[in-house]
Amino acid sequence: MAYKDMRAFLALLEKEGQLKHVDVPIDGRRGSNELQSLMNYVCSKNGPALILNNVSGYNTQGVPIVFNPFGTRERTALTIGHRDWREAKLHHAAVLGDPSRWIPPKLVDRAQAPCKEVMIKGAENIALDQQLPHVWFGKEGPAYITNAITFSKDPENGGRNAGWYRFTQFRDATHPLGGSYPPERAKRDLAAFYWWNPPFSDIGRHTFKASQMGKHLEVAIAGVCEPAMHLAAATGCAYGADEAALAGGLRGEALEMVQCETVDLQVPATAEWVLEGEVIYEETEAIGWHSNPVGYYDRVQVFPMVRVKCITHRRNPLWHATMEMVPPFDHNYIGLLPVEAEVLADLRRKIPEVHDVAVTPNMCYVVQLSVDGAAKPHNEFGKYVIHAVWGSAGRWGRTAKLVVVVGPDVDPYDMDSVEWAIMTRWQPVKDSLVNPSGPPMVLDPSCEKSAQFGAFRSEQMGIDATIKIPERFTEYPEVSKADPAAVAAIAKKLAGVV
Ligand SMILES: Cc1cc2nc3c(=O)[nH]c(=O)nc-3n(C[C@H](O)[C@H](O)[C@H](O)COP(=O)(O)O)c2cc1C
């Protein structure tokens, strides 16, 4: 099944009792806001998606704020029509690994595109500080755009990229070094929050190539799109692959896209907002603080400007606001589903015994095998799998700081179960691999850093928690564990008593 737009997805959540409207006033001001606490509160209890109708201290009163739409594994699975997380992941991994299932987007006429219901064109008419919602989270200095997919083209061969990257807004933003921003920044500029030195992101390569050619990269930033497009944009596809066609494959139907007004790019026709502009690579600003997904504030980062020259949006548009912090937070799972699928799709092509890959919100990678002990294909099989994760395709597997490999009787989503396997099947010296020089998860504050480039190296560790037959033993004790069916039977027998 394919959703037409984010509104259709939200309507389904509401029908299922998974979305609530909040009219209680919520403070959205910089510094004193209630939004970080609200995110923690609803995400910690697997709470519903919210539509915040009454956020104060915010510049575009009347634009409802969509909050926590992806906050559970179940809701994230629903973005591509599944009720079950693992089924959604297997679906994603199968489509990702088979480009013949990708469906290229269909171009629709401008007049049929809801994203063009309101148009603001011409540099003199652009005032981002008034026309675009600004909401603050925690101690963040600026308000960030966190809901948008950026479309751009390789300046040499025209290949499209779509990625989910945030942007910094400058209205009322504090300067992290105590300086101030030129007033025109708040009106027309955003800071592009992606790492533009290759190979950190595909748009980074586009920006870099354009700068080498002395050109400003054209970008179209589409906010609050159809949810499969968001999932595809968060997926680390091979460079040159078209995420809009991946989205078509994931939803089983071509995505409708429309030509932009001032740049030679296309965007999803049912996006709530579209910002068209160019990356002015030679102008940069220091921005911060920014709350990151590993649970710390980045104090200062330097990013290039995007100069906006056209805004289009739907009538009565929605805005989705989310933040990152110590998990849990709203988009944990929509970030993790593609990471698990990327690594799973790649490992399964090479190693049929890989049954599942689960990545925790803190980015610990657990690989579950379908065999263990004597059924493993060869000695030291767990270590072979650890190396395969570090050499896997996609953006993330290679940065896995901690990989744990377990057998089929261990639940990779349950850290108690994983810990049990580690404590009873692993010896620290013989069953670990340590790589002193892996690529970093760039935000990990414990990684080695250079002044010029930030984190550039991470140490990595792999834990082989499989049963060491034949490596070390010829037999292993039987596991003492109650049978789930028997537990259900006793629960039924004692219903109302215990
Ligand atoms: C809500 C959300 C926000 C994200 N923000 C950023 C960001 O600001 N910068 C970035 O480089 N990646 C960000 N990511 C991760 C990228 O979307 C992801 O790595 C994706 O694969 C990038 O696309 P690319 O491989 O085409 O560059 C974000 C992901 C999500 C789900």
The ligand as a Gaussian input file, in Angstrom:
#p B3LYP/6-31G(d) Opt

LIG

0 1
 C       15.679000      12.832000      11.062000
 C       17.048000      12.596000      10.451000
 C       17.940000      13.644000      10.405000
 C       19.194000      13.471000       9.811000
 N       20.037000      14.539000       9.758000
 C       21.233000      14.434000       9.136000
 C       22.076000      15.577000       9.015000
 O       21.752000      16.647000       9.495000
 N       23.255000      15.432000       8.355000
 C       23.654000      14.228000       7.806000
 O       24.725000      14.167000       7.206000
 N       22.876000      13.116000       7.954000
 C       21.674000      13.195000       8.577000
 N       20.863000      12.089000       8.711000
 C       21.341000      10.792000       8.190000
 C       21.210000      10.731000       6.675000
 O       19.885000      11.000000       6.270000
 C       21.591000       9.345000       6.134000
 O       22.915000       9.089000       6.484000
 C       21.434000       9.212000       4.626000
 O       21.906000       7.947000       4.226000
 C       22.183000      10.285000       3.872000
 O       21.965000      10.147000       2.486000
 P       23.176000       9.981000       1.467000
 O       23.788000       8.643000       1.759000
 O       22.505000      10.060000       0.124000
 O       24.121000      11.116000       1.707000
 C       19.591000      12.218000       9.293000
 C       18.689000      11.148000       9.363000
 C       17.427000      11.327000       9.939000
 C       16.482000      10.146000       9.986000

